[in-house]
Amino acid sequence: MTEKVRVHEIAKELGIASKDVVKKASDMGIDVKSANSSVTMQEAEGLMNYIMSGELAQASKPETKTSAKPISDTQKEEKTPEKETKKDKIEAPKVDEQKSIEKNVQVSETQKTQNKEKIEVKELTQEAVKKEAKEEENKTSLNIIEPKKLQIKKSGLKIVKKKKPKQEEKSDESYNMPARQKTAVSSYGKISADVLEELAKKKKTKQSSGAKKQEQGVKIDIFGGSLAEVSMDMDDQVVLLDLNATERKEIVPEEPRKPKVPKPVGRNANKKAAPKGRKVARDKRKKYTKDKSEDVVVTHVEIPEDIRVYEFAEKINRPISDVIKVLFSLGLMMTKNDFLGSDEIEILSEEFGVEVTIVDPKDAFNYEEDMAETIDENATKRPPVITIMGHVDHGKTSLLDAIRKAKVTEDEAGGITQHIGAYTIEQHGEAITFIDTPGHAAFSQMRQRGTDVTDIIVIVVAADDGVKPQTDEVIKLAKESEAPVIVALNKMDKESANPDMVKGQMAERGLNPVDWGGDIEFIPVSAKTGMGIDDLLENILLTAEVLELKANENAMAKAAVVESSLEKGRGAVATVIVQNGTLKVGDYVVCGSAYGRIKALIDENKKQIKSLKPSHTAVVVGLNEVPSSGEIMMAMKSDKEAKEYAQKRHEYDRNKELSHSTKSTLEDMTSMIAEGNLKSLKVVLKTDVHGSLEAIKSSLNELRNEEVKINIISSGVGGITENDVELVANSENCVLLGFNVRPTGSVKALAKQKNVDIRTYSIIYQLLDDMTGMLTGMMAPKFTEENTGQAEVRDTFKSPKGMVAGCVVVDGKLVRGGLVRVIRNGVVVHEGELTSLKRFKDDVEEIGNGYECGVMIKGYDDVIVGDVIETFKKIEQKVSL
Ligand SMILES: Nc1nc2c(ncn2[C@@H]2O[C@H](COP(=O)(O)OP(=O)(O)OP(=O)(O)O)[C@@H](O)[C@H]2O)c(=O)[nH]1
């Protein structure tokens, strides 16, 4: 049986990557494909030689030569039972020792060393020499020496080879050098496997002496035993070589010491004979083992977006200190628990030569992908989903009303659309679903989500008003979403309507009208009169036709949440648009960390329906918690499955929050220093629906400058509770805000008792205005300085009231009642108040350019001739955010 060794073992042995070994192997023409591929020991040795020496020819030579001798070895081996082969391996090291011993003994005859360690090693080797001598007497086939390769490593080393018996030579096909020589020792100085086997076979009979030899710490079990020891062997070889050069003679004198070494009793008996040699060997092995772990070169890692310094170090298999050092050298003071930003990860990956892939741990339980169904042949046409966007008051809601023939605008607080609403209408028997996105800037986040499910975007532009900032924003969103765009030129009933102006403005922004040779349809409409509505709908259907929108009604349902809230009596509800499949009452669904069984589906007309087909919209009742808008809802086969996904997601969200809370703590430390005296207005916020909560939160967070900011200490969907009141009462500088929610009896009473001011709103911009006002009130007044003029001091004289500076006004005018500063050689030496300003003996309010005057400064008598006196005023400025 031929012993085999795997590529990764060779790689480990050499401390290099498996792929490099694979590459080298293929260079040599050995057929290996991966780290798990195995090669014969012959090939392995050749391969190792090649890798170590880098010389293919040399490496391969031994292979060919070994063929002769090894063949005979193998034949012998074949005769011996497997057990023997194992023994051979154990005994193999002895052979190596013998070789080195031979070398040492011979070399040591010429030189001496005083190095104690080396002497000790020699003691061991001498023991081995003796053993070998015996062996050689008994068996003649143990003549193994590797000369040349060893010499390459250690200069000045002379190794006396023993000639092989002629018989063996006959079988050797190589002519350049004795086969033994070549096969016996690898570039490591190790004996080839064949020879080892042969030796082992011979030594089999000498088991007792074998134990002694082991003590020398020179184990050679090239491929079958511990790889660490093989490497150790390499190290030993190095030591021996050094000894050769310097300590040959000492080996002999040390021999008598042998008996001095007391033999340990019991289980350590075998180990004792070569204690020092063993020690050396152990040390080396330890060292090797350590190196081995460090040497595992990581070239590619997958890491989550949020990763701490120590986690990164672990991933790339480097000491934390190394990572911190690199960060430090970049001026980044980070501790091992700090999170790495994307920039830092990039730098570190370059620095350590590691390719980094950032993975989303959510992928592990991404039900959207798990359940993703390609649109198959069963897919049929589905209605388009349209998002109407545009600048505030350009008529989005009115247009949708005109389409739906229903009045929504009148019910809306403040006349502004507050929430995303989704409705399906029919035009000539074909369904079209509209998402009504709110116009206020605060809702841009929701609007962006709205575009995710959108097939076609209708941008409403009032023909009398033209392109406005939010129109630009919408154009940007539309471009990003890559959905086709139709422009509705609204308010065409107005006399001031100027469609060409709008077309021009839109064309400037890359939206070229079809009638101008572009590809964007501009449809003139009037939400007021209903003009052009049909045309708009026809265009929508036409565009949808081109898009060939399809979905499989029979697939497991997938829907997007456009709005969600907590409703009394119904619990968590979510308005969804089905993207694929059919959502049915009774379906088990998962939606982010929310899950449940659909109890009811309520359409836009508040009617209960049994199922919801692709592109249709309804309110879903039955979730265990309120999902976020933009979340994907998927139907699951069972309650268990839905729950599992939701729980995994919940866990993920929680961990993420926790990890970020640590992160923010660390960041806070720096920001606390940076922000120093930053004043914050604490806010507790309650809203009726999720969408508003997010929109208001993000708008409030934007209300800040370098002096003041808003700190939302608590927020949530639902009514104002006593807890909210308590929280505000216990916090300094804190307000309680309610949006579309109002405090009830007990809460109101508690608020009164605790003196908590609850502010409720139903229009977002009013809430934001109020907060802006409050923040502004917290800001310190700002002053600007107005310089009035300067005068040069020409003389000074004392008066009973203090020093008077006689000056001539050289620039502007000096004024009374303001502040004054004294400038000497361009440097301000004093700043204070002006006590008196006189022209001759009269007090004056101001002195003009070119006139002389007498000036007295409060508490300052050190004015000297040549000083410049400047008067200035501080003017308070209105502060704003
Ligand atoms: N004359 C005229 N007025 C219109 C037309 N469409 C809308 N309006 C008026 O323009 C104003 C704003 O209309 P909305 O539909 O509320 O505009 P919106 O874009 O939905 O506004 P937000 O909901 O605040 O985003 C209302 O007073 C409408 O009556 C139109 O075609 N002609």
Ligand as a Chemical Component Dictionary entry (heavy atoms), coordinates in Angstrom:
data_LIG
# 
_chem_comp.id                   LIG 
_chem_comp.type                 NON-POLYMER 
_chem_comp.pdbx_formal_charge   0 
_chem_comp.three_letter_code    LIG 
# 
loop_
_chem_comp_atom.comp_id 
_chem_comp_atom.atom_id 
_chem_comp_atom.alt_atom_id 
_chem_comp_atom.type_symbol 
_chem_comp_atom.charge 
_chem_comp_atom.model_Cartn_x 
_chem_comp_atom.model_Cartn_y 
_chem_comp_atom.model_Cartn_z 
_chem_comp_atom.pdbx_ordinal 
LIG N1  N1  N 0 -57.152 76.013 -10.503 1  
LIG C1  C1  C 0 -56.730 74.846 -10.129 2  
LIG N2  N2  N 0 -56.432 74.628 -8.869  3  
LIG C2  C2  C 0 -55.986 73.403 -8.513  4  
LIG C3  C3  C 0 -55.859 72.369 -9.440  5  
LIG N3  N3  N 0 -55.380 71.290 -8.788  6  
LIG C4  C4  C 0 -55.228 71.623 -7.500  7  
LIG N4  N4  N 0 -55.595 72.905 -7.323  8  
LIG C5  C5  C 0 -55.520 73.611 -6.066  9  
LIG O1  O1  O 0 -54.199 73.654 -5.606  10 
LIG C6  C6  C 0 -54.188 73.513 -4.190  11 
LIG C7  C7  C 0 -53.320 72.384 -3.793  12 
LIG O2  O2  O 0 -53.885 71.189 -4.219  13 
LIG P1  P1  P 0 -53.554 69.802 -3.544  14 
LIG O3  O3  O 0 -54.195 68.748 -4.311  15 
LIG O4  O4  O 0 -53.819 69.827 -2.088  16 
LIG O5  O5  O 0 -52.017 69.782 -3.778  17 
LIG P2  P2  P 0 -51.013 68.697 -3.296  18 
LIG O6  O6  O 0 -49.914 68.748 -4.256  19 
LIG O7  O7  O 0 -51.693 67.407 -3.075  20 
LIG O8  O8  O 0 -50.547 69.327 -1.944  21 
LIG P3  P3  P 0 -50.028 68.575 -0.677  22 
LIG O9  O9  O 0 -51.092 67.614 -0.282  23 
LIG O10 O10 O 0 -49.876 69.688 0.288   24 
LIG O11 O11 O 0 -48.773 67.952 -1.030  25 
LIG C8  C8  C 0 -55.632 73.337 -3.764  26 
LIG O12 O12 O 0 -56.125 74.563 -3.326  27 
LIG C9  C9  C 0 -56.346 72.927 -5.016  28 
LIG O13 O13 O 0 -57.681 73.357 -5.050  29 
LIG C10 C10 C 0 -56.198 72.641 -10.780 30 
LIG O14 O14 O 0 -56.105 71.813 -11.692 31 
LIG N5  N5  N 0 -56.639 73.875 -11.086 32 
# 
loop_
_chem_comp_bond.comp_id 
_chem_comp_bond.atom_id_1 
_chem_comp_bond.atom_id_2 
_chem_comp_bond.value_order 
_chem_comp_bond.pdbx_ordinal 
LIG N1  C1  SING 1  
LIG C1  N2  DOUB 2  
LIG C1  N5  SING 3  
LIG N2  C2  SING 4  
LIG C2  C3  DOUB 5  
LIG C2  N4  SING 6  
LIG C3  N3  SING 7  
LIG C3  C10 SING 8  
LIG N3  C4  DOUB 9  
LIG C4  N4  SING 10 
LIG N4  C5  SING 11 
LIG C5  O1  SING 12 
LIG C5  C9  SING 13 
LIG O1  C6  SING 14 
LIG C6  C7  SING 15 
LIG C6  C8  SING 16 
LIG C7  O2  SING 17 
LIG O2  P1  SING 18 
LIG P1  O3  DOUB 19 
LIG P1  O4  SING 20 
LIG P1  O5  SING 21 
LIG O5  P2  SING 22 
LIG P2  O6  DOUB 23 
LIG P2  O7  SING 24 
LIG P2  O8  SING 25 
LIG O8  P3  SING 26 
LIG P3  O9  DOUB 27 
LIG P3  O10 SING 28 
LIG P3  O11 SING 29 
LIG C8  O12 SING 30 
LIG C8  C9  SING 31 
LIG C9  O13 SING 32 
LIG C10 O14 DOUB 33 
LIG C10 N5  SING 34 
# 
